Amino acid sequence: MQIALGAVYAWSVFRIPLTKTFGWTISQVTLAFTLAILMLGFAAFVGGLWMRKSGPRQVAIAAGILYGAGVFLASFSGGHLYWLYFSYGFLGGIGLGLGYIVPVATLVKWFPDKRGMITGIAVAGFGAGALITAPIASRLIGNIGVLKTLRCSALLTSSRLQERVCL
């Protein structure tokens, strides 16, 4: 889960193609990432409170839906910066925060005597997301374009959907 959500750190791969395709500035494109990380912080707090009441499964499902929807909907921004901010920055960021807290909080409960180590492993998984996503996204951007790459990255769970949408 952390590796999938850590794909957000591969945002830098999308910056230049988005600026070239739509004439936006680097600062304008980077604001979408900034909003996503801001929302991550707020949503992680809310997600932690929600997890106490309902458990990790509901929070994780909501996280996947919101993050996936945010990235998928960002592929329809087509020159509309506000849509990129709303979809990737706001919706995707909420999904990130809800998803980020689930494994961290759950692992700390499972391994109370190794809190530091297990948290470190979970955070490393989040960071590894970019290591995996960035080279794949770079190649896809070159082959199918930046917006289709966003769409594909949201649909990687279903190979049939990926074939239809990406190729």
Summary of the structure (lengths in Angstrom):
residues: 167
radius of gyration: 16.0
end to end distance: 25.7
largest distance: 51.9
contacts: 581
relative contact order: 0.18
helix: 89%
strand: 0%
